[in-house]
Amino acid sequence: MPPTMGIIRACVEKMTGYLPGEMSIDPRTVKLNQNENRHPPSPRVAEAIAGALGGLNLYPESTSRSLRRAAAELYGVSERRVMATNGSDEMLSLFFRCCCSPGDEAVGFHPGYTYYATLAAMNGVRYRPIDFSGEFRLPERLELEPARLVLLANPNSPTGTLFPEGEIRRLLAAAGNGLVVIDEAYADFSGQTSIPLLDEYPNLAVVRTLSKSHSLAGLRVGLGFARPEPLAQFEKVRDFYNLDRLAQAGAEAALRDRDWLRRTVERIVASRERTARGIAGLGLKVYPSAANFLFFRCPGDSGAERISASLRERNILVRHFGNRGISDCLRVSIGTEADMDLFLAGLEKAVRKG
Ligand SMILES: *Cc1c(COP(=O)(O)O)cnc(C)c1O
């Protein structure tokens, strides 16, 4: 008898919960382990949230109409192709719940976003991660069937790799009846999006988040893009009041302040390139990144553990995954210019010590 006396579904009992990066409540911590944005959000977000406070006695508008309209304008699609969710993680969960029955298969790639495997486990879905080939590219031969879902982050996390449009098309062509989910959590840093491909491919869905480029991880807002027919099904299954009034108002203000987004992204991209040169200058292998983080290899046995521990002593958090094939790698989020100076100084000390 399992410890919960059979009250809990076996697939839930067996799964290990998702392990996010370490949190910190110390404001002095240079937190570069969860790809949050260390620049503040647009000041219009706080204004909009303050303006929405008066309505908290009433339920929010259930379809996030005004926010969806702003997203539709921004991305040049019909409103019928957009939905808003409580973080992009809710959107990802809806794909599993709407597209997969227990025992079905979902395909992802390794190394990739590990939350996909957690979602599969909680839904009784078999998760098959396909190894990238070479320097984190899609393999020549894509064997995706009979997957009901194929998930790829573009740019990918934790590697930062950007897959060009031709590669996304190859994935869409190979997926058969499965839904291809392109997770664009970091797309604003890459200047590339698969949203226009919805015109050609009915088996495509694209996910966006305001957690990274818009500096709103704490507000929990994601966007899902798909053709109206599947989107209507996802709408039926989501939490009815999934976005509260403050989240809807704040997210809309953030989307409408395009200049703020452009300036923040420019700063982060410039900082990323400077940081990449700094890491490479210490003799470490750093992979090309189109996102707001860098992925690099550390020398020597347990070099990654040692360097991340040494950075932690200086109150700098980076992410070590320890997974197959990448246990000697670290991922560092791109913070402010000052954050990256501290990081590079700490990294240099750690590398010299080894
Ligand atoms: C951060 C991240 C998300 C989660 O975004 P939320 O909107 O905060 O839930 C989704 N996918 C990838 C690949 C991410 O890195």
The ligand as an SDF file (V2000), in Angstrom:
LIG
                    3D

 15 15  0  0  0  0  0  0  0  0999 V2000
   10.8120   30.7340  -17.6430 C   0  0  0  0  0  0  0  0  0  0  0  0
   10.2730   29.7660  -18.6200 C   0  0  0  0  0  0  0  0  0  0  0  0
    8.9030   29.5210  -18.7120 C   0  0  0  0  0  0  0  0  0  0  0  0
    7.9650   29.8940  -17.5910 C   0  0  0  0  0  0  0  0  0  0  0  0
    7.3820   31.0520  -17.7070 O   0  0  0  0  0  0  0  0  0  0  0  0
    6.2290   31.5370  -16.7140 P   0  0  0  0  0  0  0  0  0  0  0  0
    5.4290   32.3610  -17.6460 O   0  0  0  0  0  0  0  0  0  0  0  0
    6.9110   32.3030  -15.6530 O   0  0  0  0  0  0  0  0  0  0  0  0
    5.4420   30.3820  -16.2120 O   0  0  0  0  0  0  0  0  0  0  0  0
    8.4150   28.7190  -19.7340 C   0  0  0  0  0  0  0  0  0  0  0  0
    9.2670   28.1330  -20.5920 N   0  0  0  0  0  0  0  0  0  0  0  0
   10.5940   28.2990  -20.5210 C   0  0  0  0  0  0  0  0  0  0  0  0
   11.4820   27.6100  -21.4940 C   0  0  0  0  0  0  0  0  0  0  0  0
   11.1360   29.1090  -19.5230 C   0  0  0  0  0  0  0  0  0  0  0  0
   12.4430   29.2230  -19.4010 O   0  0  0  0  0  0  0  0  0  0  0  0
  1  2  1  0
  2  3  1  0
  2 14  2  0
  3  4  1  0
  3 10  2  0
  4  5  1  0
  5  6  1  0
  6  7  2  0
  6  8  1  0
  6  9  1  0
 10 11  1  0
 11 12  2  0
 12 13  1  0
 12 14  1  0
 14 15  1  0
M  END
$$$$
